[in-house]
């Protein structure tokens, strides 16, 4: 039994050393910079979409929401009385694309939707979450 | 057909005239003498942002806003002496948009005074506007009040000349939250003109200045701002009663700086948020403003509208005509020395939708 355990441990040790797998919670400043860069590139993409005609009539999101203000991402999910149920921010993004922008809704996992959410929430950074607030 | 004067009719009319002559003075408007300001009514429509899609297609929503304001203005009773258009008739300054706007505005049964906005200007630098619509800087007198119209949306030449094309310049100015934007200004030439224009006006004549941008500083990132506002204010300071009416901000907004009262007009197209709701940058929103209700996007015309303005004793009382909300009335309070909302100024009377965050 003891022998088996030593072999298992040694295999694990050698294996780790060979393929260079680091522990799950170890990341470097370089990693952080890289991830932030990735995130900010999506924010940038979201900013571009937010300022472009996503529907059919040349209207863009920023025309009513400069710097994504008055979108209140920190208050979702919340009860939207006009829809009659609790909805997520992405439901409201699609509502705006369909109505004032007279366009077709995005799929909820569309990279464009993720980018719009990234931009909207980034412009609201630092605000405490208040789900359900009106 | 001339009406025949009968003895009975003559006596009747004489009796009415005699009764009128004996009315207590408090029931009669005191407005004799040259230069004494009279009370009158005018209307203000602003920021329609008519947007050309293609061919003869325009954004339906924005067309509807301007058409509604024009129709309601035509039903005004008593009639307004004139209507002011406060600028941003077009979205991208296109000929198609300005012509479309002129066509809708031509249905108005009242004379119009025009103020230019940045969306009308930055494609051709005001050429179409000045050729077909109006001068951009002028003044006129009406019933004892001196009105001045300024082009307050000028900016630095270096910014005007930095773009590859007029269309690129226009779209960069059209984006409100553009980090590559440029602050509005009146410019020394117009300020000198203003000084000369006001030199012939007595200091107790009420002055109403109409500009597109607010002639004070609220929030630079969105150009709720005029860079040389203090210089303009300095020229207006010696006058007893000064009101500045402006568009651009698409919201209820009012302020008092010294002797100058500032009032913003609604847009017929869409509302802007208050800068307080963009938390990354500092703002200077006037403390006396009671905010309009937060817009309900499910009601297309909510938080848009126009204004009926009553000139009362040289001050402007503003009746905000809000299409999906209760109207609001803004009146100058002589005791306090600034304008107040007649219902909501008292914090105890405010309602939850007026909270912006």
Interface residues (C-beta under 8 A of the other chain):
Chain A: X51 X57 X58 X59 X62 X63 X64 X65 X66 X67 X69 X70 X72 X82 X95 X96 X99 X100 X123 X124 X125 X126 X127 X134
Chain B: X51 X52 X53 X59 X60 X61 X175 X176 X177 X221 X222 X270 X271 X272 X273 X275 X277 X278 X279 X280 X294 X295 X296 X297 X298 X300 X352 X356 X357
